[in-house]
Amino acid sequence: MNDILEERVRSDFGRARFKSFLHHVWGVISGKPTNLLSYDEIKEKLHIGGPIYRGVKTVEMKQIVGSLNRYHDFDRAFLPKQDDLAPRWQSINRAFYSDVNLPPVVLYKVGEVYFVVDGHHRVSVAREQGQEFIEAEVRECYTRVNITPDIKTEDLEILHDKVHFLERTSLDQLRPKSNIKLTIPDGFDRMLEHIAVHRYFMGLDLKRDITEEEAIMHWYDKVYMPIVKVIRKSKVLGEFPDKTEGDLYLWILDHQHYLAAQEGVPLTPPEEAARQFVGIER
């Protein structure tokens, strides 16, 4: 019986290693990296705080997408990438077949995803054995931007820019329901420029000094949201499945300023500019 068990745990590890190899090959061919996310990189880019202990919880496996310090040892599916992981991996797998109760893994929660602090092999074996959930001690880290399990490494730069934008504007506090999303690399920097210009012209119109907070709220209420409402009404976003309302906002203003600069067309109110861009009649 022990010989059969040992053969099984060795076979399971060999299969997991081969699947990891296939994942790596597919990642190279498709251009889609299969690496785990690094907690330290996330912490640096997104300025997260914490962690705060949240107790033992049942966590869905697909939400575990990163590691505190072993992101080079396992891929995004938590398959082992190194042969020298075999002894520990097989030991955990042996315990699985023998119904041995193992302690909960330790995870950091950031947004909607989790990073393994302790228990990488347990997560790897559990996923390979088809478990959809795992018991974990959870410590939650504060973040100003939400992170979902489909996050990719290349998304981090834009999220970093979003954090900088929110730190500069406090828009998430001034307008709690706001959640501007972009895929354009320099989009948030351009929005900061829009706010600065908007503040300048507000001062000219009202003939007084405008506080930064006042300008931010007025820009969001009178420039950004009117354009977004037209975008939503037109349903034009369905023609651009990989883009966001924020992306179209930038395109519309770019188009408006291009017409003003190249063709001498006067600037129109934001809502009207959006209607013209998406082809909606009054």
C-alpha positions in Angstrom: 0.0 0.0 0.0 2.8 2.4 0.9 4.5 1.7 -2.4 1.3 2.5 -4.3 1.0 5.8 -2.3 4.6 6.8 -3.0 4.2 6.1 -6.7 1.1 8.2 -6.7 2.6 11.2 -5.0 5.7 11.1 -7.3 3.4 10.8 -10.3 1.3 13.7 -9.2 4.4 15.9 -8.9 5.7 14.9 -12.3 2.4 15.7 -13.8 2.3 19.1 -12.0 5.8 19.9 -13.3 4.9 19.0 -16.8 1.8 21.2 -16.7 3.9 24.0 -15.4 6.2 23.5 -18.4 3.3 23.6 -20.8 2.0 26.8 -19.1 5.4 28.4 -19.6 5.5 27.5 -23.3 2.0 28.8 -23.8 3.0 32.0 -22.0 5.9 32.5 -24.4 3.9 31.8 -27.5 0.9 33.9 -26.5 2.9 36.7 -24.9 0.9 36.4 -21.7 3.2 35.9 -18.7 2.2 33.1 -16.3 4.2 34.4 -13.3 2.7 34.9 -9.9 2.4 38.5 -8.7 5.0 39.7 -6.3 3.5 41.2 -3.1 6.5 43.6 -2.8 6.0 44.9 -6.2 2.3 45.5 -5.5 3.1 47.2 -2.3 5.6 49.5 -4.0 3.4 50.4 -6.9 0.1 50.8 -5.1 1.2 52.2 -1.7 -0.8 49.6 0.2 -1.1 49.7 4.0 -1.7 47.2 6.7 -1.9 44.3 7.1 -4.7 43.9 9.6 -5.6 40.4 11.0 -9.0 39.2 9.8 -9.1 35.7 11.3 -9.5 32.3 9.7 -11.6 32.3 6.5 -12.5 30.1 3.6 -10.8 31.5 0.5 -11.6 30.7 -3.1 -8.5 29.2 -4.8 -8.8 31.3 -8.0 -8.4 34.5 -5.9 -4.9 33.5 -4.8 -2.7 35.0 -7.5 0.6 36.0 -5.8 3.3 35.4 -3.2 5.1 37.3 -0.6 8.5 35.8 -1.4 8.2 32.7 -3.5 6.8 34.0 -6.8 9.7 32.5 -8.7 9.0 29.0 -7.5 5.4 28.6 -8.7 3.5 29.8 -11.7 0.1 31.7 -11.8 -1.7 28.4 -11.4 0.5 27.5 -8.4 2.2 24.7 -10.3 5.8 24.0 -9.2 8.4 25.5 -11.5 11.5 23.8 -9.9 12.4 20.1 -9.5 13.9 20.8 -6.0 10.4 21.6 -4.7 9.6 17.8 -5.0 10.3 16.7 -1.4 8.1 19.2 0.3 5.4 19.1 -2.4 5.2 15.3 -2.2 5.1 15.4 1.6 2.1 17.7 1.5 0.5 15.6 -1.2 1.1 12.5 0.9 -0.7 14.1 3.8 -3.6 14.9 1.4 -4.1 11.3 0.5 -3.7 10.2 4.2 -6.4 12.7 5.3 -4.0 14.5 7.6 -5.3 17.9 8.8 -2.8 20.6 8.0 -2.8 24.1 9.5 -4.4 27.0 7.6 -2.2 28.8 5.1 -1.4 32.4 5.7 -2.5 35.0 3.2 -2.4 38.7 2.6 -5.6 40.1 1.1 -5.3 43.1 -1.3 -8.5 44.1 -2.9 -10.1 40.9 -4.2 -6.9 38.9 -4.5 -4.6 37.0 -2.1 -0.9 36.6 -1.7 0.6 33.6 0.0 2.8 34.3 3.0 3.1 30.8 4.3 1.8 27.6 2.7 2.8 27.7 -0.9 3.1 24.0 -1.2 -0.3 23.5 0.5 -1.9 25.8 -2.0 -0.1 24.1 -4.9 -1.2 20.6 -3.9 -4.7 21.7 -3.1 -5.1 23.3 -6.5 -3.6 20.3 -8.3 -6.0 18.0 -6.4 -9.0 20.0 -7.6 -9.9 21.9 -4.4 -11.8 25.1 -5.0 -11.4 26.5 -1.5 -8.8 26.5 1.3 -8.8 27.5 4.9 -6.5 30.5 5.6 -5.5 33.0 8.2 -6.1 36.3 6.4 -4.4 39.6 6.9 -6.0 42.4 4.9 -4.0 45.3 3.4 -5.5 48.7 2.7 -5.5 49.9 -0.9 -7.1 52.8 -2.7 -7.6 50.8 -5.9 -9.4 47.5 -6.3 -7.4 44.5 -7.6 -9.2 41.5 -9.2 -7.9 38.0 -10.0 -7.5 38.8 -13.7 -4.9 41.4 -13.0 -1.8 41.2 -15.1 1.7 42.5 -14.4 1.4 45.1 -17.2 -1.7 46.6 -15.4 0.5 47.7 -12.5 1.8 50.8 -14.1 -1.6 52.2 -14.8 -2.8 51.3 -11.3 0.3 53.0 -10.0 -0.7 56.1 -11.9 -4.3 55.8 -10.5 -3.0 55.7 -7.0 -0.9 58.8 -7.7 -4.0 60.5 -9.1 -6.1 59.6 -6.1 -3.4 60.7 -3.7 -3.2 64.1 -5.5 -7.0 64.6 -5.9 -8.7 62.6 -3.1 -11.4 62.1 -5.6 -12.3 58.7 -4.0 -13.1 60.7 -0.8 -14.7 63.8 -2.5 -16.9 61.6 -4.7 -17.0 58.2 -3.1 -19.0 56.6 -6.0 -16.4 57.6 -8.5 -14.2 54.8 -9.9 -12.4 56.0 -13.0 -10.8 53.2 -15.0 -8.3 53.6 -17.8 -6.2 51.5 -20.1 -4.3 54.4 -21.6 -0.8 54.6 -20.1 -0.6 58.3 -19.4 -4.3 58.8 -18.9 -4.3 59.8 -15.3 -1.5 62.3 -15.8 -3.6 63.9 -18.6 -6.6 64.1 -16.3 -4.5 66.0 -13.7 -3.6 68.4 -16.4 -7.3 68.8 -17.3 -8.1 69.6 -13.7 -5.4 72.2 -13.5 -6.6 73.9 -16.7 -10.2 73.7 -15.5 -9.2 75.4 -12.3 -7.5 78.2 -14.2 -10.5 78.9 -16.3 -12.9 78.6 -13.4 -10.9 81.4 -11.7 -11.2 83.6 -14.8 -14.9 83.0 -15.1 -15.7 83.5 -11.4 -13.1 86.2 -10.9 -11.7 84.7 -7.7 -9.2 82.1 -6.4 -10.4 78.5 -6.8 -9.3 75.9 -4.3 -7.9 72.7 -5.7 -10.7 70.7 -4.0 -13.4 72.9 -5.5 -11.8 72.5 -9.0 -11.6 68.7 -8.7 -15.3 68.4 -7.7 -16.4 70.8 -10.4 -14.3 69.1 -13.1 -15.8 65.7 -12.1 -19.4 67.0 -11.9 -19.4 69.4 -14.9 -16.9 67.9 -17.3 -16.1 64.2 -16.7 -19.6 62.9 -15.7 -21.6 64.7 -18.4 -19.4 63.0 -21.0 -19.6 59.7 -19.3 -23.4 59.9 -19.2 -23.5 60.5 -22.9 -21.2 57.5 -23.4 -23.5 55.3 -21.3 -26.6 56.5 -23.1 -25.1 55.9 -26.5 -23.9 52.4 -25.6 -20.9 53.1 -27.8 -18.6 51.3 -25.4 -20.0 48.0 -26.7 -18.0 48.8 -29.9 -14.8 49.0 -27.8 -14.8 46.0 -25.5 -11.3 46.5 -24.3 -11.7 50.2 -23.4 -13.3 52.1 -20.6 -15.5 55.1 -20.1 -12.4 57.0 -19.0 -10.6 56.1 -22.2 -13.5 57.4 -24.3 -13.5 60.6 -22.2 -9.9 61.2 -23.1 -10.6 60.4 -26.8 -13.5 62.9 -26.9 -11.5 65.7 -25.4 -8.5 64.9 -27.7 -10.9 65.0 -30.6 -12.4 68.3 -29.5 -9.1 70.0 -29.0 -7.8 68.7 -32.3 -10.8 70.3 -34.1 -10.2 73.5 -32.2 -6.5 73.7 -33.0 -6.6 72.4 -36.6 -9.9 73.4 -38.0 -10.7 76.5 -35.9 -13.9 74.9 -34.4 -14.7 76.6 -31.1 -14.7 74.5 -28.0 -18.2 73.2 -27.1 -19.5 72.2 -23.7 -18.4 68.7 -22.6 -21.8 67.1 -23.0 -22.2 68.5 -26.5 -18.7 67.4 -27.5 -19.5 63.9 -26.4 -22.8 63.9 -28.4 -20.9 65.0 -31.5 -18.2 62.4 -31.0 -20.6 59.5 -30.6 -23.1 60.8 -33.2 -26.1 61.4 -31.0 -28.6 64.1 -32.0 -30.3 66.3 -29.4 
